[in-house]
Amino acid sequence: MELICAQQCLRSLAVLCLLAGAARAQQPLLRGMVSDRTTGDKLLGATVRLANSPGAGTATDLDGAFALPGPTAGRPDTLLVSYVGYQPWRLPLTGAPAGPLAVRLTPGAVQTLAQVEVTAKRPIAEDFMVRELNFLQIVTNPAASADPLLAVRTLPAATNTDELASISLRGSDPSQTAIYLNNVPIYDAVKFAQLSGLGTFGIFSVDLVKSVLVFPSNPPLEFGNAGAGLISLSTDEQPRARFLQASLGLANSGVLAGTPVGKRGMLKAYVNGQDGRLLRAVNPASFRQLPRLGLVDGGVHLATKVGEYGTFKAFAYGIAEQYTYRVPNGPPDNQYRYRNRRGFYTLSYEQAWVRADFALAQGLSLRRADDAASNYRTTRRGHDAYAAAHYRRYWTDAFSTRVGLSYDERRLNVNGEFPSSSGSADPTQPPTYTATFGRGRTLWEGYQYTKLRRGPWTTGLGLRLNALPRPAQPGYRSAQLNLRRDLSARQFLNLSGGQYTATTTPEALQFPYLRTRTRQLALDYSYARPGLTVAAAVYAKDEHSVVSARLVGLEAYAERSFGAHFRADVGVAAVRAARLSFDAQDPNAAALARAQRRYNLPFSLKTNLRLAGKWGELGAFAQYRAGAPFTPVLGATTDPATGAVQPQYAATPNAAALPNYFRADISASKFVRRPSKAGSLVLFAVLSNVFNTENVSGYTYSADYQQATPTLFQRRLLYFGLVKTWQQGQ
């Protein structure tokens, strides 16, 4: 599954063609370029609009350029240019300027929206956030493929030892990373998923995402069921002109359309189809084990303002996917077949006042997954439901409290046919048996979080409780303390610690939903000025569950812009699993200890380069890290009664290590528009694993466990495509 790195590359640069609308015949045309005043970087996606002309707005393209109808003669207006993280820019107009405008925005903390509205949309613990990714940072990351989750994976805080979109944060299992969309938890938020919930790509369309907040340690307690860390995504509610976008590539084709709804709303809809036949034809070596794959997915998003400071958002998503995996070292007909059908929706409403804000969130997800291999088959039906209410009160400008109550229910029903005993020699024993069982859990949780600012210090204290404990779900509590010290206007230290509780299931056949208690402590440092960002962290964790572990880690990151065209960043990290414990007499616990890979990485190095100009853009990403721990098979034993051959594992799980890992990816794109700017076209190509490195992901064994064959991560893969966009008035 990890061989499918092309899935969202088509949309990866599709969003780079946000082009300003052409001038109407009776109106002058405003043209210009938006850039960073300090670095000269062209700003993609900056909002450009006329204050007194509703609907007259656009966004800048890859070169920072814009074009929109200007004010008609005799009707003065004001041109407004805004971008997240920059001070707004205004220019009074009585007509069209004589030539193109050079708009240079100044970095600053001034928000482009009313402050009362902004505070309603931000987590109360935002002062302690380590990293925020916006639209531009996602689509210009060559390793992200315009996938918000893959963009998170390139951060040094992501300690993945695979090539999947399921994110490990600072040495914890991906199941302990909570993912929220518009304040609603999204479980198994991946495509081409495995039964364990791991998957190759995220399900979130970058065309809808406004920002991604990453809390690699100590997630805010207003988000429930988050153990090790949190990824919170919010969708874009900014209206823009009507548009249509069509994309075509080796494996993926799609259509995205958007239209204003009323004066303050925006409706977007998209559908994508993927078939792997062309991709396999161009890259046969990368798809030997994956003879079949494909999916169709789509979504509809509505965002609209309600009153002066209210926002309503609704999002509905559906996916149908399937793939076939040929098992290594097996006969040609020994294939694993997987099919998944899933749909969900989220609703959210946020309302702000001068001294308070209120938020509601609700979501529902339904899923059916069928899988089969040899004499094994299952059908799994899942049901997730969520509802929450939050209220925040600003007692003073420096003192605030947020309280809330949430309901989170998960249900999973499994029925199928399972092998009785592998390799059984007893002719009276049936080779398979059928079974039906269900798993479930319900969480009622209440929380409070209080924050106080005093001079250069910011302190936050939170508590989250199981609101309705029951015998099947006994009481528990989560608590956290955050302490931030602003060293200057550009740098700060943040100390955070706490205890967090998350309920997940690693595998429904062996376990019910498991509770994991995580205690963690982290010290983060951050320095930022225009053109330069530096960050570092040290942390420690104690995770207690069926398999318990202690770990410590450190990381450092630097990003630098060199002039207007070149940007580079580098991140280094190390994680050490100091202790691993479980009940050795419990075979299920021992199996889980072997299967849940420990993120024991002596070193990890990631670097990202971007070169842009009028000729186009080149990007490169590389990662070099220590080999992941794994549990080798030392031999085999035979059961005299049944004749079954069973593997004999090393006494200590994950005591051995795979070979070191190295991979480099490059991407190239070209943005083309006609002289009249009446349309746009993006051409792009991506080459993954440029050096065709044979990175070992694990080993498969022969039936007698005497021969081990390495399985490999993605080999070299070429992908290319184009995107065409039409705007209103073209």
N, C-alpha and C positions, 0 to 999 in steps of 0.2 A: 504494500500500500504506500510505503514511503517513496516508491518509484514515481509517483504521479506529481512531480513538482510543478507541472504546467497548469493545474486546474484554474488558478485565479490570475495567472500571468496576463491573460487577455484583458481582464479588468484592471490589471496593475497600472497600466498607463492610459487606460480608457478615460479615467477621470482627469487626465492631464489636458484634455481638450475642452475645458470650460471656456468658451469663447464669447466675447461680447457680441450682442445683436447688431445687425446692420442698421444704418440710419434710415428713417422714414423719408419719403421723398420731400415732404414739406418741412422737415426739421433739419437743423445743422447736426453735424456728427462730432461728438466729443471723443478724442483719442488720447491715449497716454500710456505711460509706463510706471509701475509701482515697484519701489525697491527699498531696501534697508538703508537708512541714511548713513550708518556707520560702516557696514561691510560692502554695500553695493549689491548684495544678493537680490535677485528678482524674486518677488513674492507671488507665488501661485495661490489662487483662491481668495485673494483680498476682495472684500465687498466694495463695490463702487455703485453709488446711487444718487439720485436727485432728491433733495429733502421735500420738495413741494410737488413731486410727480409720483404718485403711488404706482408701483409696478415698473417704474423706470429704473432698473438696476441690473447689474451683471457681476461677474467675477473675473478676475484676471487669469490669463492662460499661463502656459509653461514659461513664457518669456516675460511674465509680469505685465503683459499688455492688456488693454481694455478698449472697447468702443461701445458707445451707447448714444441714443438720440439726445441731443441737447435741448435746452429750453427754447421755445419759440420766441420770436421777436416780440418785445413788449411785455414778456412775462419773466421777471427776474427769478432766479432760483439759486440754490447752493449745492455744490458738488461735495458729497461726503465719501471719504475713503477710510475704511477701517479694517483692521486685522488683529486677531487675538494676540495679545502680548505687546501691542504697539499703541501709541497715542493716536487718536483719530486726527484726520486731516480734513480741512474745510476750505472751500474756495467759492466766494460769491460770484455769480454769473449773471450777466445781462444778455448774453449771446454766446456763440461758439468762439473759443480762443482761436487765434490766428494759426496756431500749429499744435502739435502734440504736447501734452503736459508731462512734465517730469515730476512725479509724486514721490517724495522721499519720506518714509515714515520713521519716526523716532521710537526706539524700544522704550517701554515703560510699563508700569503696573496699572496705568489708567485703563479701565474697562470701557468698551465701546457701547455697552448696554447700561441702562439705569442700574445703579448699585443695588437697589432693593430687589430687582429681579435677579441679578447675578447671584446674590447670597442665597436665594431660594434654590438654586440649581447645584450648589456645591456641597460636598460632604462637610460636616462640621469639623472633621479632622484634616482638612485640606492643608493646613499649615505644616503638617508633618509628612506630606506626600513627598516621595523621592523623585518620581518621574511622571511627566505628562507627555503623551504623544498626540499630536494633532494630525489633521488630514495630510498636510504637506510632508510631515516627517514619515508618514506611512507610505505614501505613494512614491517618494523619492528614495526609499530604501531598497537597493537591488535584491536583497535577500528576502524581502517581505512579500513579494508578489502581490502587493496591494492588499494583503491579508492582515487585519489588525492584530490577530494572535501571533502570526509569524513575525510581525514587526516586534512584538514584545520578546519573542524568542531570541532576537539579536542583542538584547540588553545583557550586560554582564550579570545582572541579578537572576537571569534565567539560566538554570543549571541543567538543562536537558542533556541527556546522554543518547538521544535519538534524533530523528529528523521530523518529528511530528509537531502538530499545532497544540497539543495538550501540554500546558506550560508547568514546568517545575520551577518554583521560586525558592532560591537560596537553600537548595538541598532537600526540599520536601517533595513527597510524591505529588504528581499532578492532581490527584483526587482531593488534595488539601488546598488547592487554589480555587477560590470561589470566582465565578464569572457572572457579572450582572449586566443587564441591558435595560437602561432607563429604570433602574432601581428594582428590577425583577431578576431573580436568579435563573440562569440558563444552564441546565445540566447537560452534559455530553454535547458541548457546543462545537462539534466538529463534523466534517464530512469524511467519507470513506472510513467509517468508524470501526473499531474492534469491539468485541463484547465487553471489554474492560473499560470502555469509555474513551480510549485513546483514538486519535484520528489524525489524518494527514493535513487537512485544512480546516480553518474556522468557517462557520456558517454566516458570518457577518459581512455584508456588502460595504466596502469602503465608501461607496457613493452616498451612503446614508449616515456615516459616522462623523460626528463633530469632534470628539475627543476621546482619548483612552487614558484613564487614570490607573497607574500601577503602584500598588502598595506591596513591595516585596517582603516586608515584615510588619507585624502588628496591624492587621487590617482594621479599619474603623468598625466599632461595634454596632453602628447603625445598619451594617450589612450582616445578616445572620448566616450561620453555618459556614463561616470562613475560618479555616484553621491556620494555615501557614501564611497565606497572602491573598491578595485580591486584585482582580482586573475589572474595572468598572467602565462600561462604554455608554456614551450618550449619543443619541441621534441628532441630526441637524434639523433645526426648525426655521432656518433662514429662507424666506421666499425668494424666488428668482423667476426669470422669464420662462415661458413654455419652451421645452426642448425635447429632442429625440436623439437617442444615441444607439448605434448599431455596431456590434463587434463581431469579428470573424477571426478564427485562429485554427491551429492544427487540431485541437481537440475540443474547443469550446466556442459556442456562438451564443450571442445574447442580445437582448433589446432592453433599454432603459428609457423611460419616459417620465416627464414631470410637467405639472401644470399648476398654476396658482389656484387656490380655492378661496374665493372671496377676496378681501383686501389684505388679510393677514395670515393666510394659511397656504400650505404647500402639500400637494399630493404627488408621490413618486411610486412607480411600479416597475418591476423588472422581472425578467425570466431568462434563465440560462439553460442550455443543453450541452452536455458533454458526451462524446463518444471517443473511445481510445484507439480506434482503428488507424486513423491517419498518424497519430502520435506514435503508435507502435511501429508503423511502416518506416518512419524517419529515424526512430531510435530502437531498433530491434533488440540490441544487447541489453537494454534497460528494462525490457518487458518480457523476458523469458519465463519468469515465474508468474506473470499476470496476464493470462490470455484474454481476459474480458473485463471491462470496466465501463461504467457510464452512469450519468445522473441527469436529472432535470430538477431544477429548483427555482423558486421565485418568491417574491415578497411584495407587499404593499405597505406604504408608510404614509401616514397623515400627521401633520403637525400644524397647529393653529394657535394663535393668541386668543385668550379669553379675558375680556376686560382689559384693564391697564397693565396688570402684572401677573396674569395667569397664563399657563401654557398647558395644552392638552396634546398628548401624543398617542397614536395607536399604530401598532405594527403587527402584521400577520405574515407568517412564513410557512412554506411547505417544501418538502424534498422527497424525491424517490430516487434511490441509488442502489447499485448492485455491482459486485465484482466477483471474480473467480480467481483463486490462488492455487497454483500447482505446488504441491508439497514436495520439497527437495528430497532426494534419495528414495522416492516412492514410485510406484508404477504410474504410467501416463494417466490412468483414470482416477488416481488418488488426488482429488481436488477438493478444496474448501470453497463452498459457495455461500455468498452472503447477500441478503436483500433487505433494505430498510425503507420504511415509509413513515414519515414523520410530519407533524404540523404543530404549530404553536402560535399564540398571540400574546401580546403585552399591551396593557393600557396604563397610562400614567397621567396624573394631573398635579400641577404645582401652582400654588398661589402665594404671593408675597404681600406683606404689608410693611409699614415703616419699621415696626419693632417685632415682627413675627413672620413666620411662613409655615405653610401646611402642605403636605404631599400625600397623595394616594397612589398605590401601585397594585396591579393585579395581573396575573398571567395564568395560562393553561396550556399544557403540552400533552399530546397523544402520540404514541409511537408503537409500531409493530415491526419487529425484526425477525427474519427467518434465516437460519444457517444450517448447513449440512456438510458432512464429510464422512465417506465410507458408511459405517453402520451407526452414525450419530446424526441426529437432526433435532432442532428445537424451534419453537415459536415463542417469542417473548413480547408481551404487551405491557407497555408502560404508561403511567398516568401521573402527571405532575400538576399540582395546583398551588397557587401562591396568592396571598393578599397581605397588604401592609398599610399602616397609617403612621405618619410622622408629624410631629409638631415641634417647632423651634421658637424659643423666646429670647430676644435680645434685651436683657435687663439693663445693660448699658452698652456703649459702643465696644467695650472691652470684655464684657461678661455675657455669656450665652449658655443656654441649656437646650438640648434636644432630647425628646422622649418619643417612644414608638412601640407599636405592637405588631407582630407579624404571625402569619399562619403559613406553614410550609409542609405540604403533604406529598409523599412519593409512594407509588404502588407499582409493583412489578409481578406479573404472573408468567410462569414458565410451564410449558408442557412439551414433551418430546420423547424421543427414543434414545436410550443411552446404552453404551456397551457395558455388559455385566462384569467381565474380567478380561483384560487384554491378554491374549495368548493362552486362554484357558484350554486345558487338555481334557476336561471332563465332558463327555458327550451328552450327559444328562442335563447339563447346565445350559439354559438358553443364552445365546450370544448377546441378546439385548433385553432391556426391560423398558417399559413406559412409565412415566411419572408426570405428575402435575403438582405444582406447589406455588405458593405466593410469598412475596416479601413486601414489607411496608413499614412506614414510620410516619408519624405526625408530630410536628414541632410547633408549639405555641410559645413564642418568645417575646419578652418585653425588655426594653433597654432604656438607659439614660446616659447621656454624655454631656459633661460640663466643661467649658473652656474659658480660661481667663488669660488676658494679656496685661502685662505690667512692665512697662519699659521695654527692654530688649528680650524679656522672657515671655514665653507662652506655655501654659500648662493645660493639659487635658486629662480628665479622669472619667472612665466609663465603666459601666456594669451591665451585663446582659444575663438574664435568667430564663430558665425553663418555666414558663408561666403556669402550665398545667401539668405538673408531674403525675405520672401514673406508675403502677407496678411494672408495666412493660416498658416504660420510658421514665426512669427515676430522675429526680431533679439534678441539675448541674448548674454551674455558673461560669461565665467568662468575665474577665476584668482586664483593664489596661490602663497604663499611665504613660503619658507623653510629656516630654520636657524639651522645649526648644529654646536655644540661645542665639539671637541674631548678633553675630560678631561685627557686621557692618551691613550696609545696604545691599551688598552683593553676596555675602556668605553667612552660613549659619551651621550650627551643630544641633543634632536632634538625638536625644536618648529616649528610647521607647521600650516598653516591656509589658508582659502580661501573660494571661492564661486564656486559651481559646479552645472552643469545643466544636468539632465538626462531625457529622454523621454521614457516612458514605458506605458503599458496598463494593469490595474489590472483585467479587465473583459470586453471583447468586447461587450457584450450585453448592458451594461449600459453606457460605457464610450468610447470615442475615445482615441487615444494615449495622455497621460497626461504628462505635464512637471512638474518636481519637482526641485525646487531650494534648495540646501543644503549649508548652511554656517556652517563651523566647525573650531574648534581650538583644537589642541592636543599637549601635551608635553610628549615625550617618553624618557625613560632612558634605556640604555643597557650596560651590563658588560659581557664579555666573556673571559674565559681562558680555556686551555685544561681541560676537565672534569667538568667544571662548567659554567653555563649560568644563568644570572639574568636579568630580564627586568621588567619595570613598566611603567604605563601610566595613565594620567588623560586627559579627553576630554569633550567637549561640542559641541552640534549641534542644529541648527535651521532649520527644514525642512518645506518648504512651498509648498503646492499643494492643491488639493481638501480637503484633511485632512492635517492639519499642526500640528507640534509638536516641542517641545523643550525638550532636554534631556541632562543629564550629566552622566558621568561614570568614573570608575577607574578599573584598573586591575594590577595584579602582577603575575610573573612567575619565576620559578626556576627549573633548570635541573642539576642533579649531577650524575656522574659516580662513582661507588664504585668498584675499581679494574677493572679487565678485563671482568667480567661476569655480573655485575648488574648495572642497570641504572634506575633512578626514576626521575619523574618531577611532579610538582604540580602547578596549576594555579587557581587564585581566581579573581573574577570580580563582579562588581555591576553596575547596570544601573537604573537610575531614570528618568521617563518621567515627566517632570515638568509641561507641558502644552499641552493640546490637543484641537484643535479648528476646526470647520467646519460650513457650512451653515445648521443650524438645519431645515430650511424650505425646503431643497432639500432632498427628500427621498433617492435618489441615494447616495448622500454624507453621509447621516446618515447610510445607509446600509454598505457603504465602511468603515466608522469609526468603526462599529461593527465587520466587517470581518477582517480588517487589525489589527492584534494583536499588541498591544503596548508592547515593550520589557522592561517592568518595573520589574526588577529583583533585589530585595534587596541583594541577594547573589547567587553566583554560584561557585562551587568548582569542579575542574577536576584533576585527578591524573592518571598517566600512569607508569606502572612498567614493566621491562623486565629483565629476567634472562636467560642467554645463556651459553652453555657449549658444550663439545663434545657429550653429550648425547642428545642434542636437544635444544629447546628454549621454554620458557614459557612467556606469556605476560598477563597483566591484565590492564583494564581501568575501572574507576569508575567516575560517575558524580552525584553530589547532588546539587540541586538548589531549589530556591523558585518556587512555583507554578506560572504558566503563568497567566496574566490577561485575563479575558473574560467578555462578556456581558451576564448576565443571563436573562432568560425569567421570568417575574413576574406573568404572567397570560395571558388571551386572551380576545379579544373583538369580537363581531359578527356584521357584517354589515347587518342592517335590510333590505336593498334593495336586496342584493344578497345571504345572508345567509352565506357568507364566514367567516371563523374563522381566525383571524389575531393575531399574537403574540404581547404581550405588553412588551417592553423592558425597562430596567432601563434607567433613564434619562441620565446618564453619561456612555458612552461606555467604556468597559474594566475597570469598577470600582471594580469588584470582582476578586478573584484569585482562581485558581485551587489548589488542595492539592500539597504539596511539591513533587518534583520528585527525584527518586533515581534509578540508574541502574548500574550494574557491569557486565563486560564481561571478559572472560578468553579465551586464545588460547594456543595451544600446537602444536609443529611441530617437525619432525625428518627428518634429511637429511641423506640419505643412498647412498653410492657409493661403487662400487666393488673395490677390491684391485688394479686392473689394472687402475682404474679411467676411464674406458671406457663407463661410463654412469652415470646417476644420477636419484634418485627417492626422492620425497618429500611426506611425509605423514603428514597430519595436521587435526586438529579438532578445532572447535570454539563453545563455549557455550555462548550465549547472554542472558542477564538478568538472571544471575545465580540464584538469589534469587526469581525469578518469581514475582517480585514486580508489583502490580497493579497500574501503573501510569496512571492517568486520563488525556486524551487528550482533552476532551470536553464532551458535553451532547447532547443527542438526546431526542426529545419530542414526546409525543403521539399526535394524530390528534387534540385533544382539548387543548393541551399544559398544561394539568394538571399533567402529570407524566413525570419526567425527569429520563433518564437512562444514567449513565456514559459510555463513550466509552474509550477504553484503548489503550495505546501504545503497542508495541510488548511485548508479554509474553516470557517465557523461550523458547529458540530455539537452537537446536543442529544441527550442520552442520559439515561434514567431507568429505575428498576426498584425492586424490593423483595426482601427476604430474610426468611425465616421460619426460626426455630431452635427446636428442641425439645431439652430436657435430660432426663437420666435422672430419673425420679420425677415428670415432668409428666403 
